[in-house]
Amino acid sequence: MTSTIEAPTQTNDVQVRTDPAGKPLAIRHDGRIWLVDPDTESQHWFGRDAWWDTRRTAAVGSGDLVSIEFWRVQVRPDARSALRTFTLRREPLSTQWLLENISDADESTGN
């Protein structure tokens, strides 16, 4: 099987259902519900926005304006489908999730 990375279609906006701790459980993308596989390890990290390039300004006390949240999760639309890897991103102070990329599960795990 050949591994491929797909760019998300048209819009990157996705809806993400999370548990109380903020871990993604399901993602609505391209008219389908993708369930996060509970038997795989999700990756979670934060990156930093290049605020000096965006020229964004905010009032004192506005909150964290530079931390970009990322999750890499293994998903499938049903139990018979192959696992895919979704990388999700959420910009500082945003409630909207963006789909950064989609890849085959084997490619992201190195298997």
C-alpha distance (Angstrom), angle and dihedral (degrees) to the residues before:
residue distance angle dihedral
M1 . . .
T2 3.78 . .
S3 3.79 117.8 .
T4 3.76 117.3 -134.2
I5 3.75 137.0 180.0
E6 3.76 115.5 -139.9
A7 3.76 126.4 -156.9
P8 3.79 109.9 -133.1
T9 3.80 112.7 -102.2
Q10 3.82 120.4 -101.9
T11 3.79 101.3 -44.4
N12 3.77 126.0 34.5
D13 3.80 94.3 -154.2
V14 3.79 113.7 118.2
Q15 3.78 134.9 171.9
V16 3.78 114.9 -122.5
R17 3.80 127.0 -164.9
T18 3.80 111.8 -155.5
D19 3.78 137.4 -172.7
P20 3.84 118.5 -114.4
A21 3.83 90.3 -86.9
G22 3.82 91.5 55.3
K23 3.82 99.2 -105.1
P24 3.84 112.9 143.2
L25 3.81 115.2 -110.0
A26 3.82 101.2 171.0
I27 3.81 137.6 5.8
R28 3.80 128.2 -154.4
H29 3.80 108.2 -147.4
D30 3.79 132.6 156.2
G31 3.81 93.2 -6.5
R32 3.82 94.5 -52.1
I33 3.79 136.1 99.6
W34 3.82 111.4 -128.2
L35 3.81 113.6 -161.8
V36 3.79 119.1 -146.8
D37 3.79 108.2 -121.5
P38 3.84 107.2 -116.5
D39 3.82 91.3 -155.1
T40 3.81 94.5 62.9
E41 3.78 129.9 73.9
S42 3.80 115.2 -111.3
Q43 3.79 118.8 -146.5
H44 3.80 120.8 -136.6
W45 3.80 128.1 -175.0
F46 3.78 144.2 144.9
G47 3.79 128.2 -124.1
R48 3.78 129.0 -170.5
D49 3.80 126.6 -109.4
A50 3.79 116.5 -130.1
W51 3.81 90.8 -121.7
W52 3.82 90.7 171.8
D53 3.84 89.1 64.0
T54 3.80 96.2 46.3
R55 3.79 95.7 50.6
R56 3.80 89.3 -145.4
T57 3.75 116.1 161.9
A58 3.76 129.8 -165.9
A59 3.75 139.0 -179.7
V60 3.78 119.1 -96.6
G61 3.80 109.9 -85.6
S62 3.83 94.7 26.8
G63 3.78 92.0 128.6
D64 3.78 135.5 -118.6
L65 3.81 107.3 -14.5
V66 3.80 99.6 173.6
S67 3.84 109.6 45.1
I68 3.81 113.4 100.7
E69 3.81 112.3 -165.4
F70 3.82 119.4 -140.8
W71 3.80 133.0 -172.4
R72 3.82 126.4 -176.6
V73 3.80 110.0 -162.7
Q74 3.80 137.6 172.7
V75 3.81 110.6 -125.8
R76 3.79 142.2 174.2
P77 3.81 132.9 179.1
D78 3.84 92.6 -133.1
A79 3.80 140.0 1.3
R80 3.83 93.8 -95.5
S81 3.82 96.3 52.2
A82 3.79 125.4 94.4
L83 3.78 117.6 -102.9
R84 3.79 117.9 -99.9
T85 3.80 127.5 -167.9
F86 3.80 119.4 -126.1
T87 3.78 121.2 -168.9
L88 3.80 110.1 -156.5
R89 3.81 127.0 -164.8
R90 3.80 132.1 -167.6
E91 3.79 119.9 -168.0
P92 3.83 121.8 -135.8
L93 3.81 113.4 -73.2
S94 3.83 91.5 1.5
T95 3.78 125.9 125.6
Q96 3.84 91.8 -164.7
W97 3.81 120.1 94.5
L98 3.80 122.2 -143.9
L99 3.79 126.4 -154.3
E100 3.80 106.1 -127.4
N101 3.82 97.0 -176.4
I102 3.79 147.0 -28.7
S103 3.79 124.1 -137.3
D104 3.79 139.8 163.6
A105 3.79 112.3 -83.5
D106 3.83 92.7 -122.8
E107 3.80 91.9 56.8
S108 3.81 95.4 54.0
T109 3.79 94.7 46.2
G110 3.78 95.9 44.6
N111 3.83 92.5 -120.8
